[in-house]
Amino acid sequence: MQQPSGLHPMIKSILKTVAFLALLFVMLYVGMNNPQSIDFHFPVAGTTAKAPLRASAALIYFGIFAVGVLGGTILATGSGGKRAAAAGKAK
């Protein structure tokens, strides 16, 4: 049996890190160029329908980005619950 080369996963990891750093740079750039305060309306949540959030544009952008990263991480690393466990036992 041949063992898989460790080079491929390392390159994949480096590319993911570079892509993530590029996203962080965009976030930093947006924050540096949007220091003014804005009103954030999100009526679906219910709390901002009557009184919108007033914060800097960069802070709101960061919050939305963080929620997206956390959601993506949860979806990408999720095991699938009972179906994944049943598939693992079948093997």
C-alpha positions in Angstrom: 0.0 0.0 0.0 1.2 3.5 -0.9 0.7 6.2 1.6 -0.8 9.4 0.2 1.5 12.3 -0.3 1.3 15.0 2.4 1.9 17.7 -0.2 -1.6 17.9 -1.6 -3.4 18.6 1.7 -0.7 21.1 2.6 -1.2 23.1 -0.6 -5.0 23.0 -0.2 -4.7 24.3 3.4 -2.3 27.1 2.2 -4.7 28.1 -0.5 -7.6 28.2 1.9 -5.6 30.3 4.3 -4.6 32.8 1.5 -8.3 33.0 0.4 -9.4 33.7 4.0 -6.7 36.4 4.4 -7.9 38.0 1.2 -11.4 38.2 2.7 -10.1 39.7 5.9 -8.2 42.3 3.8 -11.4 43.2 2.0 -13.1 43.6 5.4 -10.3 45.8 6.7 -10.5 47.9 3.5 -14.2 48.4 3.9 -13.8 49.3 7.5 -11.1 51.9 6.8 -13.2 53.6 4.1 -16.6 53.5 5.9 -16.1 55.1 9.4 -19.5 56.9 9.4 -22.5 55.6 11.3 -25.4 54.1 9.5 -28.9 52.8 10.4 -29.2 49.1 10.0 -32.7 47.9 9.3 -33.5 44.2 9.3 -37.3 43.8 9.8 -37.3 40.0 9.6 -35.5 39.9 13.0 -38.2 42.0 14.5 -36.0 44.0 16.9 -34.8 46.5 14.2 -38.3 47.1 12.7 -39.1 49.9 15.2 -35.7 51.1 16.2 -32.8 50.4 13.8 -29.3 49.7 15.0 -27.1 52.7 14.7 -23.4 51.7 14.4 -20.4 52.3 12.2 -20.7 50.7 8.8 -17.5 48.7 9.4 -18.8 47.2 12.6 -22.1 46.1 10.9 -20.2 44.7 7.9 -17.9 42.7 10.3 -20.9 41.3 12.1 -22.6 40.2 8.9 -19.3 38.7 7.8 -18.8 36.9 11.1 -22.2 35.3 11.0 -21.6 34.1 7.4 -18.2 32.6 8.4 -19.7 30.8 11.4 -22.6 29.5 9.3 -20.3 28.3 6.6 -18.1 26.6 9.1 -21.0 24.8 10.7 -22.3 23.7 7.4 -18.9 22.5 6.1 -18.0 20.6 9.2 -21.4 19.2 10.1 -21.6 15.5 10.3 -25.2 15.2 9.1 -26.6 13.8 12.3 -28.2 10.3 12.3 -27.7 9.7 8.6 -23.9 10.1 8.8 -23.7 7.9 11.9 -25.8 5.2 10.1 -23.6 5.3 7.0 -20.5 5.0 9.2 -21.9 1.9 10.9 -22.8 0.3 7.6 -19.2 0.3 6.4 
